[in-house]
Amino acid sequence: MKKIVVINGHPNKESFNSAIAHSYITSALSLGSQVRYIAIGELDFNPNLQFGYQQRMELEPELVKALEDIQWSEHQVWIHPVWWLGMSAIMKGFFDRAFLPGITFKHNKEGESEGLLKGKTGRIITTAGDLSIKNYEEVYKSSGLCTVKKR
């Protein structure tokens, strides 16, 4: 049995990304996995890292819970749209606010970053419109992108 956290980075709970997330959850549960779900767009937090890294902002309770779910997991599934060659603003804000030094990484004696989520596996599922896919293929040479085209 695997502990899976599914993280949806689309701000709209009625999106195609949400449908993918729920389908993944249904399949994982049917195979006996334990699953937790984080819908980033539904979390109550300030996505703006107001002070950069000069002053730490207090983490809102929903960010603390999301980090607990990520730590609990053995496998993470990140689902998000590709907009302007990147992730949604709310997902970027989630990373900015939650993935902080001492929480998901630390600096070793040599000043290099060392991950604190070791031993976990992951999958990234992205969706994009045709124009975004074309740009993604040209700029990033399709790294990490699996496309599904309409017939």
N, C-alpha and C positions, 0 to 999 in steps of 0.2 A: 504494500500500500504506500502510495506517495502522498506527501503533503504539498499541495499545489496552491499557489496564489495567482489569480488572474487579475491583471491590472489593465483597466480600460482607460486610455488617455484621450478619448473623444469627449468633448464637453456636453454633447447632446445624448441623453439617455435613450433616444429613439433612433440612434444612428445605426448604420450597417455594422460599425465596430461593436456596438452593444449586442447586436444579433450574433456576431461571431463569438463574442465572449460567452454569451449564454449557451450557445451550441457547444462550445468547448467544455464548459462547466458540466452540462448535461452528460456529455460523453465520458468525462473524467469520473464523475460520480457513478455512472453505470459500470465502470471498470473497478470500482472499489476505492478510489482515491478520496482523500479528504481535501476539500476545496474551500478557499476563502476568496472573496471578491472585493476588489477595490475599484470603485468608479470614481476616478479622480475629479471629474466634472461635478460630482455631487458632494464632494468634501467641503466642509466649511473651514477655509483657511485663506490667509492672505498670500497669494503667489509671488508677491514682490519681495525680493531680498533687499529691503530698504537700505541697509547699511553695508551691503557687500559682506565681506568677511571681517570688517573692522569691529562690528558689534553684533553679537548673536541675538537673534529674536527668539522669544519664547515660542516653543512649538505648540500649536493648537492641539487639543485632545484628539481630533480626527487624524492629524499627522502622526501623532504618537501611536495610535492604534494601527495605522497603515504600516508604520515601521515595524511594529510588533508582528504583524502578519507577514511581512517580508522576511524578518528574521526567523519566524516559525517555519517558513516554507523550505522544501527541498528543491522545488522546481518553480520557476517563475515564468509566466506567460504575459508578455507586454504586447498590447494591441493598441495601435494608434494610426491616425491618418497622417499622410505626408502632405503638408501644406507649405508652400514656398520652400521646398527642399528640406523641411525640418518637421519636427513634431509640433503639436498644438501648443499654444501659449500656456494653457493650464497645466499641461504635462511638463513643460519646461520649468514652470514655476514650482511644480511639485519636486522636481529634482533639485532646483535651487534651494528650496526651503528645507527639504528632508534629508538629502544626501550630503551630510555635512561631515567635516573632520571629527573623528572620534565616534561617529555613528555608523557610517558605511565605509569609511577609509581612515587611515592615519598616516602620518609621515614618520618614516623610520629614521634612524640616526644619520643616514646619508642624505636625508631630506627628500627621499623618493616616496611616492604614494604607495601604500600597501592596502589592498582591499580587505574588508572585514566581512565579506559575504562569501568567503571561500567555501568550496564543497557543494555549491548549489549549481543546478543546471538551469538553462533558460531557453526560451524561444521568443522571437520577436515577429509579430505579424503586423504588417503595414498595409494600408489601403491608400490608393491614390487615383485621381482622375487621369484620363488619357494624356493631357498636356503635362501633368506632373510626372507621370511615368516616363514620358519622352525626355523631359529635363533630367530626371533622376538617372536614367540610363546614360545620358550624355555626360553628366557631371560626375556621377559616382560609379559609372561602369557597372550598374545593376548590383552593386555589392549589397547583399542581404535582402534583395527585393525579389519577391515571387509575384508575378503578375497573373491576373485572371482577366481575360478579355471577353467582352460580350460578343456573341455571335450574331 
